[in-house]
Amino acid sequence: GAYAESAVEAEKIEVQFPALKPGAVDLLIADPPRNGMAEALPFLKQLGPEHILYISCDPNTLARDLRQLLESYRIESIQGLDFFPNSYHVETVVQLRRTTVSP
């Protein structure tokens, strides 16, 4: 299938991908900066992908964002990855599946 790839920095996702409509995305892979994706969540929830793969480098912002996502998604799996031994940094990968009807 077709896919879109972009490094979105400081620009809202709805500006970066204006043609995206609800139901147009099956899988969204999110690897936001340390401050998470709070600003993008309203658009992502409206977009309503069936699956989200969320990669996070900050457990605090991941928890904050998951609180909102869990209104419409459930966690299928979660895995911590230690790419930086001997440091406190850890990457967390969360696989989410939509539980509500697509918008």
C-alpha positions as CSV (number, residue, x, y, z in Angstrom):
1,G,0.0,0.0,0.0
2,A,0.9,3.6,-0.2
3,Y,2.5,5.4,2.7
4,A,3.6,8.9,3.6
5,E,6.8,9.7,5.4
6,S,7.8,13.0,6.8
7,A,9.8,14.5,9.6
8,V,7.3,17.0,11.0
9,E,9.0,19.5,13.2
10,A,7.3,22.6,14.6
11,E,4.6,22.3,11.9
12,K,1.2,21.0,12.8
13,I,0.5,17.6,11.3
14,E,-2.7,18.8,9.7
15,V,-0.7,21.4,7.8
16,Q,2.0,18.8,6.8
17,F,-0.6,16.4,5.5
18,P,-3.7,18.4,4.5
19,A,-5.2,15.7,2.3
20,L,-5.5,13.2,5.1
21,K,-9.1,12.5,5.9
22,P,-10.7,10.3,8.6
23,G,-10.4,6.6,7.7
24,A,-7.5,7.2,5.2
25,V,-4.8,5.8,7.4
26,D,-4.6,2.2,8.7
27,L,-1.3,2.5,10.6
28,L,0.3,5.6,12.0
29,I,3.8,5.4,13.3
30,A,4.6,8.2,15.7
31,D,8.1,9.0,17.0
32,P,7.6,12.4,18.5
33,P,10.3,14.6,20.2
34,R,10.8,14.4,24.0
35,N,7.9,16.7,24.6
36,G,5.4,14.2,23.1
37,M,2.6,14.8,20.7
38,A,0.0,16.6,22.8
39,E,-0.6,19.2,20.1
40,A,-1.2,16.5,17.4
41,L,-3.5,14.3,19.4
42,P,-6.8,16.0,18.5
43,F,-6.0,15.6,14.8
44,L,-4.8,12.0,15.2
45,K,-7.9,11.1,17.1
46,Q,-10.0,12.7,14.4
47,L,-8.0,10.9,11.7
48,G,-8.8,7.6,13.5
49,P,-6.1,5.1,12.3
50,E,-6.9,1.5,13.1
51,H,-3.4,1.1,14.6
52,I,-0.8,3.4,16.2
53,L,2.8,2.5,16.8
54,Y,4.0,5.1,19.3
55,I,7.7,5.3,20.0
56,S,8.7,7.4,23.0
57,C,11.9,8.5,24.6
58,D,10.1,10.1,27.6
59,P,8.0,8.0,29.9
60,N,6.2,11.1,31.3
61,T,5.0,12.4,28.0
62,L,4.1,8.9,26.9
63,A,1.9,8.4,30.0
64,R,0.3,11.8,29.4
65,D,-0.4,11.1,25.7
66,L,-1.6,7.5,26.4
67,R,-4.2,8.9,28.9
68,Q,-5.9,10.7,26.0
69,L,-5.3,7.9,23.4
70,L,-6.8,5.3,25.7
71,E,-10.2,7.0,25.3
72,S,-10.3,5.5,21.8
73,Y,-7.5,2.9,21.7
74,R,-6.3,-0.1,23.7
75,I,-2.7,-1.2,24.3
76,E,-1.9,-4.3,22.3
77,S,1.7,-4.5,23.4
78,I,4.3,-2.4,25.1
79,Q,8.1,-2.9,25.1
80,G,11.0,-1.0,26.6
81,L,14.2,-0.9,24.7
82,D,17.6,0.0,26.2
83,F,19.5,1.6,23.4
84,F,21.7,3.5,25.8
85,P,23.3,1.2,28.4
86,N,24.6,2.7,31.6
87,S,22.2,5.6,31.3
88,Y,18.6,6.2,32.4
89,H,17.4,6.7,28.8
90,V,15.0,4.1,27.5
91,E,12.8,4.0,24.4
92,T,9.3,2.6,24.7
93,V,7.3,1.2,21.8
94,V,3.6,0.9,22.3
95,Q,1.3,-0.8,19.8
96,L,-2.3,0.6,20.0
97,R,-5.5,-0.6,18.3
98,R,-8.6,1.5,17.9
99,T,-11.6,0.4,20.1
100,T,-14.1,2.9,18.8
101,V,-15.8,3.2,15.4
102,S,-13.7,5.3,12.9
103,P,-14.9,8.9,12.7
